[in-house]
Each structure stands twice: as C-alpha cells, then as structure tokens.
C-alpha cells in the first residue's frame, strides 16, 4: 500500500504542478545574498501532512521511532515513514527542501533562498490541543520576515502550500457531538478563505490547498461503527465542496488560476478502494 500511495501522490502532484506552475522558472540562480530574488521558493503552512520538522525534538511523535524509517532512514520530524507533500513539491520545483522556521537561525543563510516551512504537526485553522501556532500564527511568522529576508520579487516567483483542517475536526469531535459539526465546518472554510486571501495579498501569487482526506478511515473512527465512519466521510465531502466553492470564487476575483486544490481525498480513496481497506 505504501508504494502505491507514493506512486499515486507523485503522479497527482506532477499533474497539479503542470496545470498550475508550468510558467514558473525552474532554472536555478547563483544569487547568494540574504535577500533572495529571481528563483523559485516554496512557503509551507499547515499541519503534519506538510511539516518537515518544525516541532520540538523533545516532543514525542515524529521525532521517535518508527517515524522516518523509510525516509530519511531515521525520525526527522515528519509524521510519516516516507516522503510527504512538501518533499514532492520541492522536488518538482527543482529546489532543495525549504528550511523549517524553527531552524532558520541555525542554517547557512543561502538555504533561505528556497523558501521556508511554517507548518507544525497537530495544528489547525483554529487552535487545537497543541502548543504551536495555528494557521493565522504561521502567517504572522511569515509576514515578519518580509522586507528583511524576503523581498516582493522573491514572492512573485514563489509557491505556497497550505494544508490544514483535519485537526480542527478531530479536536472538535473530541469535545462535541457529531451532530454539532456542520456550522463549525462553515467556520473553518470561511477562515481558510481569509487565510488564502491574506497569503495572496502578501505577494505569493500561486497557492495550492489540499482537499481534506477521508478522515472516517483513520483508526479513531474506523474502529467504530460503519455509521460513524460514513458520517465522518460525508462531513469531509461537505468541507471539500465548500472549499471548492471558495477556490473558484478566489480565482474568479483574481481573473486567473492563482489558487488550486490538490485532491488528497480522491488520492486516498483510490488507494483505499483498490486495496479494499
């Protein structure tokens, strides 16, 4: 299943890249200054699906076995035993992996020319049960770097990957009944719209946001009754329908396809249905 998932993810991201970012320059520059311009950069906001190591190494989870046993061979802060979306997209942009925000002061400044990841595993659009910045907080961290680390010309050739929402629903359902979630889904998607508008207004003109994966198949829900699994997946579909409406509206307002959706949900379902899980 892991090899099939990785293959499908690679193909999915390649198609997504070709459709949205075909006009981005993929030739590397020799610019080594602190204020980098003239090359592609990737800025990442979100949760564990895109976090490449922002969480503290003293925290349990992604820094402990068995995470990372497939790639990079040991725990590295990824909530995965292999590559994640950030790895794939950086490779497609032909750049080195963006440095994580937590390590920005510990690396050679030339590493900043590839962008930066502000994503923290466990976070959401709103506050969840982790002590890390939510989406608004992550964008605040990004904005603080504008003008002294990244210039407007840097952002004009950049891509933002914005992956978040699942933890909001997991946290909500841990304290509230399932029947109360519909209004909350609307609140989450409305805030995602605010976040996407803000990132675009700060200067990043190409923004990708993944659809929500079928949460009903995660062990927390799948181990329960089939009704719970199906109900959660129905709510995921509602979230994704609203997200598609938001992205269509934003693209209509900007008069070009600045925003796109990576279909995580369809990718997961294809693997699950093919394997009979």
Residue pairs with C-beta under 8 A, 6 or more apart in sequence:
1 271
1 275
1 277
2 70
2 81
2 82
4 271
4 274
4 275
5 267
5 271
6 82
6 83
8 267
8 270
8 271
9 83
9 85
9 88
9 267
10 88
12 262
12 263
12 267
13 85
13 88
13 89
13 92
13 262
14 92
16 208
16 260
16 262
17 89
17 92
17 93
19 257
19 260
20 206
20 208
20 257
20 260
21 92
21 93
21 159
21 206
24 40
24 93
24 157
24 159
24 206
25 39
25 40
25 157
26 40
26 93
26 94
27 39
28 39
28 94
28 95
29 38
29 39
29 113
31 37
31 38
31 39
31 113
32 110
32 113
34 109
34 112
34 149
35 148
35 149
35 150
35 151
35 154
36 112
36 113
36 150
36 151
36 154
37 151
37 153
37 154
37 157
38 153
38 157
39 95
39 113
39 157
40 93
40 94
40 95
40 114
40 157
40 158
40 159
41 95
41 98
41 113
41 114
41 115
41 150
41 154
41 155
41 157
41 158
41 159
42 86
42 89
42 90
42 93
42 95
42 98
42 114
42 115
42 158
42 159
42 160
42 161
43 98
43 115
43 116
43 117
43 118
43 142
43 158
43 159
43 160
43 161
43 199
43 204
44 50
44 52
44 86
44 98
44 115
44 116
44 117
44 118
44 119
44 160
44 161
44 163
45 118
45 119
45 135
45 138
45 139
45 142
45 160
45 161
45 162
45 163
45 164
45 195
45 199
46 119
46 123
46 135
46 138
46 161
46 162
46 163
46 164
47 119
47 120
47 121
47 122
47 123
47 124
47 163
47 164
47 166
47 167
48 62
48 79
48 80
48 121
48 122
49 79
49 84
49 85
49 163
49 166
49 210
49 213
49 264
50 84
50 85
50 86
50 117
50 119
50 161
50 163
51 62
51 77
51 78
51 79
51 84
51 86
51 100
51 117
51 119
51 120
51 121
52 76
52 77
52 78
52 84
52 86
52 87
52 97
52 98
52 100
52 117
52 119
53 62
53 76
53 77
53 78
53 100
53 102
53 103
54 77
54 100
54 101
54 102
54 117
54 118
54 119
54 120
54 121
54 132
55 61
55 62
55 63
55 77
55 102
55 120
55 121
55 122
55 132
56 63
56 102
57 63
57 77
61 67
61 79
61 121
62 68
62 75
62 76
62 77
62 78
62 79
62 121
63 75
63 76
63 77
64 75
65 75
66 81
67 75
67 76
67 78
67 79
67 80
67 81
68 74
68 75
68 76
68 78
68 80
68 81
69 81
70 81
70 82
71 78
71 81
71 82
71 83
71 87
77 100
77 121
78 84
79 121
85 161
85 163
85 210
85 262
86 97
86 98
86 117
86 119
86 161
87 97
89 159
89 161
89 208
90 96
90 97
90 98
90 114
93 159
95 114
95 115
96 111
96 114
97 114
98 114
98 115
98 116
98 117
99 107
99 111
99 112
99 114
99 116
99 117
100 116
100 117
101 116
101 117
101 118
101 141
104 112
104 116
112 149
112 150
115 158
115 159
116 142
116 145
118 133
118 138
118 139
118 141
118 142
119 138
119 163
120 130
120 132
120 133
120 138
121 130
121 132
122 128
122 129
122 130
122 132
122 167
123 130
123 132
123 133
123 134
123 135
123 138
123 164
123 167
124 134
124 135
124 164
124 165
124 166
124 167
124 168
124 171
125 134
125 135
125 164
125 165
125 168
125 188
125 191
125 192
125 195
126 134
126 168
126 187
126 188
126 191
127 134
128 134
128 167
128 168
128 170
128 171
129 171
129 174
130 167
133 140
133 141
135 162
135 164
135 191
135 192
135 195
136 191
136 195
139 195
139 198
139 199
139 202
142 199
142 202
143 202
146 155
146 202
146 203
152 203
155 202
155 203
155 204
155 205
156 203
156 205
158 203
158 204
158 205
158 206
159 204
159 206
159 207
159 208
160 199
160 204
160 206
160 207
160 208
161 208
162 192
162 195
162 196
162 199
162 207
162 208
162 209
163 209
163 210
164 192
165 188
165 192
165 212
165 239
166 212
166 213
166 215
168 184
168 188
169 181
169 184
169 185
169 188
169 212
169 215
169 235
169 239
170 215
170 220
172 181
172 184
173 181
173 232
176 184
178 228
178 231
178 232
178 235
181 235
182 235
182 238
185 235
185 238
185 239
185 242
186 242
188 239
189 239
189 242
189 243
189 246
192 209
192 243
192 246
193 246
193 249
193 250
196 207
196 209
196 246
196 247
196 250
196 259
197 250
199 207
200 207
200 250
200 254
200 258
200 259
205 258
206 258
207 258
207 259
207 260
208 259
208 260
208 261
208 262
209 243
209 247
209 259
209 260
209 261
209 262
210 261
210 262
210 263
210 264
211 240
211 243
211 244
211 261
211 262
211 263
211 264
211 265
211 266
212 236
212 239
212 240
212 243
212 264
212 265
213 236
213 264
213 265
213 268
214 233
214 236
214 265
214 268
214 269
214 272
215 221
215 232
215 233
215 236
216 222
216 228
216 229
216 230
216 231
216 232
216 233
216 236
217 229
217 233
217 268
217 272
217 277
221 228
221 229
221 232
222 229
236 265
237 265
240 265
243 261
244 261
247 259
247 260
247 261
250 258
250 259
251 257
251 258
251 259
271 277
